[in-house]
Amino acid sequence: MTERDVMPFDVVVVGGGCAGLATAIHLANLIEAHNGKAADENKVTAEICLIEKAAEIGAHSISGAVMDPKGLDALLPGWRTMEPKAPIEAEVHDDYAIWLTAKGGTKFPITPPPLKNHGNFVISLNKMVKWLGAIAEQKGIQVFPGFPGAKLVREGNTVTGVQLGDSGVDKHGQPKGNFQAGGILSGKLVVLAEGSRGSMTKQLIADLKLEGKNPQVYGVGVKEVWEVPKGNCPPGLVVHTMGYPLDSKTFGGGWVYGMGQSEGDKNLVSIGLVVGLDYRDPTMDAHRQLQRMKLNPKIAPFLKGGKMLHYGAKSLPEGGLYSMPKVFGDGFMLVGDSAGLMNSMRLKGIHLAMRSGMLAAETAFACLQKGDFSAASTALYDQKMKADWVHEELWACRNFHQGFHKGRLAGLINAGFATLFGGKGTLWSDGLKSNAGHTYMQKVGDYFGGKTPDGGKPKHDKLPEDGTLTFDKLTSVYSSGTMHEEDQPCHLVVTQPDLCSTRCVEEFGNPCQHFCPAAVYEMEDKPGTKHGVDLKINASNCVHCKTCDIMDPYQVINWVTPEGGGGPNYTNL
Ligand SMILES: Cc1cc2nc3c(=O)[nH]c(=O)nc-3n(C[C@H](O)[C@H](O)[C@H](O)COP(=O)(O)OP(=O)(O)OC[C@H]3O[C@@H](n4cnc5c(N)ncnc54)[C@H](O)[C@@H]3O)c2cc1C
């Protein structure tokens, strides 16, 4: 058995996104404020650490992003005047929505209220997170980038720590010369802030049966940042799109955000598309859909004469209130996207992630004072959430995503009711039932009307992929800065590889080739196999979006953390 160093902490936070950093910063603030007034014998001391799998804090963070400042106002009330300055790209000054069609589109006469963004800010999440990371370090939090949490350490149902990933293991699983066994960070409390479809969170939810009324449903967002000539898209302009290129049975929508000047004097635009990961088309390809969206005459002018600088992709939880798992237990709490805290009607989760981190910090502080970290004490987190604007906001749109399972029209009417009447207006007040997203994918034969097109190969219209406005996946992946140590075990663990070259070819036409936005999965020719093809996994392309773990129709792909520091290197996404 591998010997592992054990490092004791009071609170271990897993994930250096806005939820994890808000947890750590607020806890440090609470302790500092308390100790400033308390008698010596009542002072609270706590060793807090935060681990992040990216090589640097922020390097795996990607979002749209228009930030509702509510979360940051609560966390750091003086942020508007702080030095160094908070990284705000632009204040929103104008917003509108467009209904796109194949040949153009129509501007909505009014901006639907959930998409109104005056008073909000266009940001780059990875810059915001980097800024928060520096604040956490100043507050004495031990921040460890480059350290993935591989496995939770448990005693029965009690979480007692986190085992870090090993490094220096070759692709056959054998230790190399630089082998280092991942240590164990023991914690009285572990806060899981892994974001969407966290690998340890997923396991914990399954093991302890924490799943909510509905399983979580997700979307995948694909995004590019462009340098464009001044005047193409003013800073602080927020445009949301619906309709094309998605069909009426596919949930999702796009955006164009004017970021203003950044990276020297470059004039930048954020453009992206979210596709609900409960689609039917087995050949759905979000990357390709984004390329198609950019060709639309209402969208192309924003990018005219410009250059794509950055690309990234990531999943996001979209199920809302009824898909939230139980967020606390013995020795643990779930925050941010790991807790399913995303308002998909507004495409906003940053403020909810920050606020949930604060509420978890307040609970952690109460636990430290009591010396009790059991579920009886961490339940306070749930109570706080239910009494907070976090719950109020999610309750108001609680059936939003599920409403679209009844068709686009029903979904839009339901969203209209929810907007007009707040939480009282949803068409289905007690929560619509929905299933895990992959179960909605249809078999190739069914989707394409009884015929398997091209022997399981996708039926795709031709895209120019001209390298100027539209790109192939490999070019996009290059723009994400993604790198992994090549000689390491594959972190995309296919538990039944035989399925890929047999049933999956026949039934779903190997949808992994399409749904992965980073060209990780490829069906290569392999004489001697049933269909002459076999799966090749280009793991080093992986941008850590987790789409494969979510959308594989047989649920045989398990995304686990690769060696620390591997993955995308986002700088302005
Ligand atoms: C394409 C897209 C567009 C969006 N647009 C908007 C928007 O405009 N406005 C808005 O408010 N919200 C938006 N959101 C949602 C918002 O980005 C999220 O709700 C928010 O980032 C959640 O924060 P988090 O800290 O919970 O998770 P994350 O931001 O995902 O952070 C999680 C962190 O944990 C790390 N991590 C994961 N697992 C481990 C592990 N095992 N060990 C160590 N580290 C780990 C990850 O590397 C990451 O850094 C968007 C999301 C996407 C994907």
The ligand as an ORCA input file, in Angstrom:
! r2SCAN-3c Opt
* xyz 0 1
  C     -20.055     28.969    -20.755
  C     -20.578     29.495    -19.454
  C     -21.127     30.762    -19.397
  C     -21.582     31.270    -18.187
  N     -22.028     32.568    -18.132
  C     -22.294     33.124    -16.929
  C     -22.566     34.513    -16.827
  O     -22.564     35.249    -17.815
  N     -22.812     35.014    -15.591
  C     -22.802     34.240    -14.466
  O     -23.035     34.747    -13.359
  N     -22.554     32.911    -14.548
  C     -22.286     32.334    -15.736
  N     -21.968     31.007    -15.815
  C     -21.996     30.188    -14.594
  C     -20.817     30.471    -13.673
  O     -19.619     30.509    -14.420
  C     -20.727     29.408    -12.593
  O     -21.971     29.318    -11.954
  C     -19.647     29.718    -11.582
  O     -18.399     29.828    -12.210
  C     -19.591     28.639    -10.523
  O     -18.500     28.859     -9.680
  P     -17.864     27.652     -8.850
  O     -16.769     28.239     -8.046
  O     -18.936     26.911     -8.172
  O     -17.283     26.663     -9.942
  P     -16.108     26.853    -10.982
  O     -16.053     28.244    -11.477
  O     -16.279     25.781    -11.975
  O     -14.800     26.565    -10.141
  C     -14.476     25.268     -9.701
  C     -12.991     25.154     -9.532
  O     -12.687     23.910     -8.894
  C     -11.585     23.299     -9.541
  N     -11.677     21.854     -9.295
  C     -12.645     21.020     -9.744
  N     -12.434     19.774     -9.277
  C     -11.323     19.823     -8.518
  C     -10.620     18.846     -7.772
  N     -11.048     17.587     -7.680
  N      -9.496     19.230     -7.125
  C      -9.054     20.524     -7.186
  N      -9.697     21.487     -7.883
  C     -10.824     21.143     -8.533
  C     -11.745     23.707    -10.988
  O     -10.528     23.597    -11.691
  C     -12.241     25.151    -10.866
  O     -11.181     26.051    -10.804
  C     -21.532     30.469    -17.015
  C     -20.980     29.193    -17.081
  C     -20.494     28.705    -18.283
  C     -19.852     27.351    -18.322
*
